[in-house]
Amino acid sequence: MKSTQNVMKSARTAILSLAILFAFGAGAWSVHGQAVRTDYMETELVVETTSVKPGQPFWAGLRMKMDEHWHTYWRNPADSGLPTQIHLALPDGFKAGEINWPYPQKIELDILASYGYEGETLLLVEITPPADLETGGTVDVGAFASWLVCAEICLPGESGYQVTLPVSTEAPQADERWTDLFARTREQLPVPVPGWHVEAAISDSTVALHATPPEWFPGNLTSAEFYPYNADLIDYISPQKLEKTETGYLLTMRRSGFYTDRPQQIEGVLVSPDGWRGPGSERALAVSAVYADVLSAAVAAIGSPVSPGSPGSGNVSAVSGLAATAISGDLVSGLWQALLFALIGGMILNLMPCVLPVLSIKVLGFIHQAGDDPAKARRHGMVFTAGVLVSFLALAAVLIALRTGGEQLGWGFQLQSPVFIVILSVIIFMFGLSLFGVFEIGTSLVGLGGRMDSGSGLGGSFLSGVLATVVATPCTAPFMGVALGYALTQSAAQSLAIFGFLGLGMALPYLTLSSVPALLRYVPKPGAWMESFKQFMGFLMMATVVWLLWVLNLQTDPNLVALVMVLLVLVALGSWILGRWGGIAAGSRSRIAARAAAAVIIIASMVTVLSQVPAPAKADRTAAASTYSAGLEWEPFSRQLVQDLRTSGKAVFVDFTAAWCLSCQVNKRVALSDSRVVEQFETLGVVPVQADWTSRDPEITRALAEFGRNSVPLYVLYTGGPDSVPEILPELLTPGLVLDALKKVESGSAASR
């Protein structure tokens, strides 16, 4: 029996060793507690005791000793990095707890902050053997660890470990090699201190903790730093402010613009060198703070703890190396200004190339009504406005919900989806066919001709507003980008209000035209020219489809574009059948059969093609940059690239763009491809960097947010040097505007000489 147990034990040990070996493949590994040397650090699996006693917990840990200037990361790495991971391989019946993390240090690199460890550290894990563990033999404790070690660059590392320990009924003895290290580490572990009571509050710009000490507390806190477990809760680089109150201590921190949710409670580690029991005592207090209404009201009145860079102050907080402190620009200073900007931006949106064709058709509807009842025109104007407002609010609600769920999205996010591009292409293609007279969409989808009565005509006006909103999303007008950027940093109610004003601004010219009959006298009288104009607009719709297919080609591949072209041919066939035999003039049987055939052809072909569309993928920035030359050699965007170029003293021009953004394409051809602009870029040595947002890219979304934006285009010019203040150019560019901005690079270079 004893022999059988030994065989089984040996087999388990062999399997365990093989599992560890396969876990890290050809990477480094350690047997019998030997240290492993990898890039810029040394690691080792250490055990606090020299033996194991059945049923008695013991402590093991991953010892990490980094070379000078190198560091690894805490459980929340802050602005950058990855936490170390440890996977234990234990014999049957053994149980392991979670990693016990010593409190970190704040590691600042330029305008980034990380939480991590320098020098030597130990990550502890408690292991409990089973009470019926057989004594007299040995057990193998295995582990596999992976980490990221960083200085100016970052290198991933991994290793496997195995330690063999005897099993004895005697009390385990401490391994003297590690006694001091375990003791130092335990002093750095966060612990709850009885008597201390911590409450929390969050406002739009501030996170606050109020710590009330016990009556016996003999000391005085002069400084403290909070390390949250909640990722992106606070702006890590900003200083934290400690104030003494009548009942305790108030620590205020800047809230991160990327944290849109409100956690159920705030958890983390509150560190003070003064000690939570007095001088020389524990420095790290484990915090799990609940919200206090009184404190929340006080914090809302206080506002942000550090004034520079707060949202809406005219500055952008320094988070990532892109938005340096003190960017003066057109950021809004409050809700009312944001609403005004949204209203103005919505009105200007009517002049953008993506909206103008559809709304030109809507104007025809008003012209057609010029001699009709003014009350009827007003009704259609109001219903059209309702369609625009409902669409904008629905789009805002979806966007806010997705961002609350953690998605990094912005204005025009649906155009980053190939499925949406295909569906929109079909809708606009069918709309164009209807303008050519291939078939009629009811009494018109966009308010064309037909009966403008209170029935289906009103439905057509409502759908006109919906379609106008859909095709407006590729464009960003002046004032609009700032308002949208402000909107998604505010509460849901304020965001919806701003989107509503944007829609109101877009619909306002048509609402005014329909509400003031006298204005209709200044528009051309109805006539045969309207049919020609309508068909001309059909060609613009077809041009829009070509543009959408180009966008789809950049997002996916030419094979899918070819498949969509086949789909459009089948849609045209179905539309022709509908127009030829499905009209009102046809007999009822013919009409029903034609409509059924058209529906089957169109729906079946769409379902077939949509099933072949891949899910949205992260943009290939290198490939995208190669498609966008504009006479310049563009570098694909990365935050590190921009920071490196600035550190080296180079001027940098960052173009946040997307293939589906028509304003971006117009700017590229009108301004950025101008020979004078290209020549000046080359003469001054300005490095052009393209941040392509055609497909979903959370890093670019976050970079936009740092400038208070969530839409493209955005043009940022760094005039040179790591401390240079970036200049934000207008959404609509001319060669003169770009050349004027480049003069600042020229003057800066002359001053440095």
Sequence and secondary structure as in RCSB ss.txt:
>XXXX:A:sequence
MKSTQNVMKSARTAILSLAILFAFGAGAWSVHGQAVRTDYMETELVVETTSVKPGQPFWAGLRMKMDEHWHTYWR
NPADSGLPTQIHLALPDGFKAGEINWPYPQKIELDILASYGYEGETLLLVEITPPADLETGGTVDVGAFASWLVC
AEICLPGESGYQVTLPVSTEAPQADERWTDLFARTREQLPVPVPGWHVEAAISDSTVALHATPPEWFPGNLTSAE
FYPYNADLIDYISPQKLEKTETGYLLTMRRSGFYTDRPQQIEGVLVSPDGWRGPGSERALAVSAVYADVLSAAVA
AIGSPVSPGSPGSGNVSAVSGLAATAISGDLVSGLWQALLFALIGGMILNLMPCVLPVLSIKVLGFIHQAGDDPA
KARRHGMVFTAGVLVSFLALAAVLIALRTGGEQLGWGFQLQSPVFIVILSVIIFMFGLSLFGVFEIGTSLVGLGG
RMDSGSGLGGSFLSGVLATVVATPCTAPFMGVALGYALTQSAAQSLAIFGFLGLGMALPYLTLSSVPALLRYVPK
PGAWMESFKQFMGFLMMATVVWLLWVLNLQTDPNLVALVMVLLVLVALGSWILGRWGGIAAGSRSRIAARAAAAV
IIIASMVTVLSQVPAPAKADRTAAASTYSAGLEWEPFSRQLVQDLRTSGKAVFVDFTAAWCLSCQVNKRVALSDS
RVVEQFETLGVVPVQADWTSRDPEITRALAEFGRNSVPLYVLYTGGPDSVPEILPELLTPGLVLDALKKVESGSA
ASR
>XXXX:A:secstr
 HHHHHHHHHHHHHHHHHHHHHHHTTSEEEETT  EEETTEEEEEEESBSSB TT  EEEEEEEEE TT EEEEE
EEETS    EEEEE  TT EE   B    EEEEETTEEEEEEESEEEEEEEEE  TT  SSSEEEEEEEEEEEEE
SSSEEEEEEEEEEEEEB SS   B TTTHHHHHHHHHTS B  TT EEEEEE SSEEEEEEE  TT        E
EEESSTTSB TTS  EEEE SSSEEEEEEB TT  S  SSEEEEEE TT SSSTTS  EEEEEEEE HHHHHHHH
HH  SS TT TTTT     SSSS S   S    SHHHHHHHHHHHHHHHTTSTTTHHHHHHHHHHHHHTTTS HH
HHHHHHHHHHHHHHHHHHHHHHHHHHHHHTT    TTGGGG HHHHHHHHHHHHHHHHHHHTSS  TT SSS SS
  STTHHHHHHHHHHHHHHHHHTT   TTHHHHHHHHTTS HHHHHHHHHHHHHHHHHHHHHHHH GGGGGGS  
 STHHHHHHHHHHHHHHHHHHHHHHHHHHHS HHHHHHHHHHHHHHHHHHHHHHHHSSTTS HHHHHHHHHHHHH
HHHHHHHHHHTT        HHHHHHT  TTS  EE  HHHHHHHHHTT  EEEEEE TT HHHHHHIIIIIT H
HHHHHHHHHT EEEEEE SS  HHHHHHHHHTT  SS EEEEE SSTT   EEE SS  HHHHHHHHHHHHHHHH
HH 
